Amino acid sequence: MTGLPSGTSEPEALELPSGFESHEETALLLASTRDELRVPVDEARARGGRVLLVPTMGALHDGHASLVRTARGRRGPDDLLVVSIFVNPLQFGQGEDLDRYPRTLDADLGVCVEEQVDVVFAPSVDEVYPGGHPQVTVDPGPLAAVLEGAVRSTHFRGVLTVVAKLFGLVGPDVAVFGQKDYQQLTLIRRMVEDLCLGVEILGAETVREPDGLALSSRNRFLSPDERVQGLALSAALRAGLAAGPSGPEAVRQAAASLLADAGVEPDYVEVTDPDLGPAPERGPARLLVAARIGSTRLIDNAALDLGRP
């Protein structure tokens, strides 16, 4: 590294974890502090490159790898691709699964090597929130009170606060988020627009198992029987999409009926417009579902077209 400020440590160059394939194009660096992160970011800027960010909470799976590939498709020869790994305590409410959320850094680093990431930023809680809980947080606005927000009242305040912090620490030009967390994606886009943050937000398609289950780090908590029951969410989406020509209420009823037949009591089954506003009678819309399967809460969604055969 060049241009290292006095008193600033360089990020660590990593050896490849056992079982992962190396790529000559990528020498993965691990940065744990903002000073370590600043070194490769400043070097990329100095050579005229952009910074692309994929924020994650770790426990990486093929869905996260797809996010990285989306970012990699936009990476130029002088650009820097950063994956952040940080389990954000602010977005977990009382009684939620912060303590048991999987932390698999070694395996995550192997995934990042295989996906040709340049830098992994894996800060501690104290690094992101020095001094404890921040005195200033991001108000997520009225859209945070519906759907997930109706069940998890403080969740999106925590999400938008940490995303804003990561944007400040990494300084990305482009950031990639998954469409599986569609309400989160919508609120991040709104925050970027309303606060003029100057980051291009890309929404990557949901990645699914062959049987339709949306990939999630929480799927590992499902028992074999619960996993089978969890397939009802994607089946409900398919039933809703099939009812699309009959309008939004028919979509909601078709999805809710399938969940009921599978013995799944949903937290919500909702049809909205693409920005999470009221559903139109005709045109583009979104179907969103959430339910607790055993002790694990799953969410899923799909785009659909209403009122057209």
JOPE-V955937 format. One record per pair of residues at least 24 apart in sequence whose ideal C-beta (glycine too) atoms are under 8 Angstrom apart, sorted by the first residue. I is the first residue (numbers start at 1). J is the second residue. D is the distance in Angstrom with one decimal. If there is no record, write none. Layout:
i-><I I>
j-><J J>
d-><D D>
This chain:
i-><1 1 1 2 3 3 3 3 4 5 5 7 8 8 8 8 9 9 9 10 10 11 11 11 11 11 12 14 14 16 16 17 17 17 17 17 19 20 20 20 20 21 21 22 23 23 23 25 26 26 26 26 28 28 28 28 28 28 28 29 29 29 30 30 30 30 31 31 31 31 31 32 32 32 32 32 33 33 34 34 34 37 37 37 37 37 40 40 40 41 41 41 41 41 43 44 44 44 47 48 49 49 49 49 50 50 50 50 50 50 51 51 51 51 51 51 51 51 52 52 52 52 52 52 52 52 52 53 53 53 53 53 53 53 53 53 53 54 54 54 54 54 54 54 55 55 55 55 55 55 55 55 56 56 56 56 56 57 57 57 57 57 57 58 58 58 58 58 58 58 58 58 58 59 59 59 59 59 59 59 60 60 60 60 60 60 60 61 61 61 62 62 63 63 63 63 63 63 63 64 65 65 65 66 66 66 66 67 67 67 67 68 68 68 68 69 70 70 70 71 71 71 72 72 74 74 80 80 81 81 81 81 82 82 82 82 82 82 82 83 83 83 83 83 84 84 84 84 84 84 85 85 85 86 86 86 86 86 86 88 88 88 88 89 89 89 90 90 90 90 90 90 90 90 90 90 91 91 91 91 91 91 92 92 93 93 93 93 96 97 97 100 101 102 102 121 121 123 128 128 128 134 137 138 138 140 140 141 141 141 143 143 143 143 143 144 146 146 147 147 147 147 147 147 148 148 148 148 149 150 151 151 151 156 156 156 159 159 159 160 160 160 163 163 164 164 164 167 167 172 173 173 174 174 174 174 175 175 175 175 176 176 176 176 177 177 177 177 178 178 178 178 179 179 179 179 179 180 180 180 180 180 180 180 180 181 182 182 182 182 183 183 186 186 206 206 208 212 214 214 214 216 218 218 218 219 219 221 221 221 222 222 222 223 226 226 226 229 229 229 229 230 230 230 232 232 232 232 232 233 233 233 233 233 233 233 234 235 236 236 237 237 237 237 237 240 240 240 240 240 241 241 241 244 244 244 244 244 244 245 245 245 245 246 247 247 247 247 248 248 248 248 248 251 251 251 251 252 255 255 259 259 264 264 265 265 266 266 267 267 267 271 274 279 280 280 281 281 282 282 282 283>
j-><39 40 43 43 39 42 43 46 39 35 38 35 35 36 38 39 33 35 36 36 39 36 37 39 40 119 36 109 113 110 113 106 107 109 110 113 110 110 111 113 114 113 114 113 113 114 116 116 113 116 117 118 109 112 113 117 118 119 120 118 119 120 109 119 120 122 119 120 121 122 123 121 122 123 124 127 123 127 123 127 169 82 119 121 169 170 80 118 119 80 82 119 170 171 80 78 79 80 78 78 76 78 79 80 76 78 79 80 173 174 79 80 82 170 171 172 173 174 79 80 81 82 172 173 174 175 176 82 83 84 166 167 170 172 174 175 176 81 82 83 84 117 175 176 83 84 86 162 163 166 175 177 83 84 85 86 108 85 86 87 88 101 217 85 86 87 102 103 104 105 108 122 217 101 102 103 104 108 217 220 85 104 107 108 111 112 217 215 216 217 207 215 178 180 206 207 214 215 216 111 111 114 115 178 204 205 207 176 177 178 204 112 115 117 176 115 176 202 204 174 176 202 115 116 174 202 118 119 116 117 118 119 117 118 119 120 121 170 172 112 117 119 120 121 120 121 122 123 166 170 120 121 122 121 122 123 128 162 166 128 158 159 162 125 129 158 129 133 134 137 154 157 158 159 161 162 154 155 156 158 159 162 155 158 152 153 154 155 152 218 221 221 217 217 220 169 170 169 162 165 169 161 161 164 191 187 191 187 190 194 183 186 187 190 276 187 270 276 183 268 270 276 288 290 183 184 290 299 183 268 267 268 290 183 184 187 184 187 188 187 188 191 188 191 191 195 197 197 199 199 199 200 199 200 201 202 199 200 201 202 201 202 203 204 201 202 203 204 203 204 206 207 203 204 205 206 301 206 207 214 215 216 299 300 301 299 276 286 288 301 276 288 275 276 300 301 234 238 298 299 300 298 296 297 298 296 298 294 295 296 293 294 296 294 293 294 296 262 263 264 293 293 296 298 258 259 262 264 291 259 264 289 291 298 299 300 300 262 269 289 287 289 300 301 302 269 271 287 302 304 287 302 304 285 304 305 306 307 308 306 307 308 309 307 281 282 306 307 279 280 281 285 306 285 287 304 306 287 287 289 289 291 291 293 291 292 290 291 291 292 297 306 303 306 306 307 306 307 306 307 308 307>
d-><5.0 7.1 6.6 6.5 7.8 6.4 6.8 7.0 6.1 7.6 7.7 7.9 4.5 7.5 6.9 6.6 7.3 6.3 5.6 6.6 5.6 4.3 7.0 6.1 6.3 6.6 7.8 6.0 7.4 7.1 5.5 5.4 7.1 6.0 4.1 7.5 6.9 3.8 7.7 5.5 5.6 7.7 5.7 6.6 7.0 7.4 5.2 5.7 6.5 4.2 6.7 6.7 6.8 5.9 5.1 6.0 7.1 7.4 6.5 6.8 4.8 7.3 6.9 7.7 5.1 6.4 5.8 7.1 5.0 7.4 8.0 7.9 5.9 6.0 7.0 7.0 6.7 5.7 7.4 6.7 5.5 7.7 7.0 5.2 6.5 6.8 6.0 6.7 5.2 6.4 7.6 7.9 6.8 6.2 7.9 6.8 6.7 3.8 4.9 5.5 6.8 3.4 4.5 5.8 6.9 7.8 4.7 7.5 4.1 6.8 7.1 5.0 6.4 6.3 5.9 4.7 5.6 7.8 6.1 7.0 5.0 6.9 6.2 6.8 4.6 7.5 7.3 5.0 7.7 6.6 6.9 7.7 5.1 3.7 7.2 4.5 7.4 7.6 7.3 4.8 7.3 7.9 7.4 5.0 8.0 4.8 7.7 8.0 6.5 5.4 6.6 7.1 6.2 6.5 5.7 8.0 7.9 7.1 6.5 4.9 6.6 6.9 7.1 4.3 7.7 6.5 7.2 6.0 6.2 6.5 5.1 7.8 7.6 7.4 4.0 7.2 5.3 7.2 3.8 7.7 7.9 7.5 7.2 4.6 4.4 7.5 8.0 5.2 7.8 6.5 5.5 5.9 6.2 6.9 7.3 4.1 7.7 3.7 7.4 7.0 6.0 7.7 5.4 7.8 5.7 7.3 4.8 4.8 7.3 5.9 5.0 7.4 4.3 6.2 7.7 6.7 5.0 5.9 4.4 6.8 4.7 7.4 7.0 6.4 5.8 7.5 5.1 6.5 7.4 5.3 4.8 7.4 7.4 6.7 4.7 7.6 5.7 5.6 7.2 5.4 5.0 7.5 5.3 7.3 7.6 4.5 7.4 7.8 5.6 6.8 6.1 7.2 4.4 7.8 6.9 5.9 6.2 7.1 7.6 7.6 6.1 7.4 4.3 6.2 8.0 7.7 7.7 7.6 7.8 7.4 7.8 7.2 3.2 7.9 5.7 6.0 7.8 5.3 7.7 3.3 4.8 6.8 7.9 7.2 5.5 7.1 5.5 6.5 7.4 7.6 8.0 7.7 7.5 5.9 6.5 7.4 6.6 7.8 6.9 5.9 7.8 6.5 4.4 5.4 6.4 5.4 7.4 7.6 6.9 8.0 7.2 6.7 5.8 6.8 5.5 6.2 7.8 7.1 5.2 5.9 6.2 7.3 6.0 7.4 5.3 7.8 6.9 7.1 7.5 7.2 5.3 7.8 7.3 7.6 7.1 5.6 5.8 7.2 7.7 6.2 6.9 5.3 5.7 7.2 6.9 7.7 7.5 5.9 5.8 5.6 6.8 6.5 7.0 4.7 8.0 6.4 5.4 7.4 5.8 7.2 7.9 4.6 7.9 5.7 6.7 7.4 6.1 7.2 7.3 5.4 6.5 8.0 4.9 6.4 5.9 5.3 7.3 4.3 8.0 5.3 7.6 7.2 7.1 6.9 7.2 7.2 8.0 6.4 6.3 4.6 6.4 7.2 6.3 5.3 7.5 7.7 6.8 7.6 7.6 8.0 4.9 6.7 5.3 7.3 7.1 7.7 8.0 7.7 6.9 4.5 6.3 6.7 5.6 6.5 4.9 4.5 6.9 6.4 7.0 6.4 5.4 4.7 7.9 5.6 6.5 5.5 3.7 4.7 7.6 7.6 7.5 5.4 6.3 5.7 7.8 4.4 6.0 7.3 7.1 5.5 5.9 6.7 6.0 7.2 4.4 8.0 7.5 4.6 7.4 6.8 7.0 6.1 4.9 7.9 4.7 5.7 5.5 7.6 7.3 7.8 6.5 6.0 4.8 7.9 5.7 7.9 5.9 5.6 3.8 7.5 6.9 6.6 5.8 7.8 5.9 6.8 7.1 7.8 6.3 6.2 7.2 6.7 4.9 7.0 6.6 7.8 6.3 4.5 6.0 7.0 7.6 7.7 7.4 6.9 6.1 7.8 6.5 5.5 5.5 3.4 6.5 7.1>
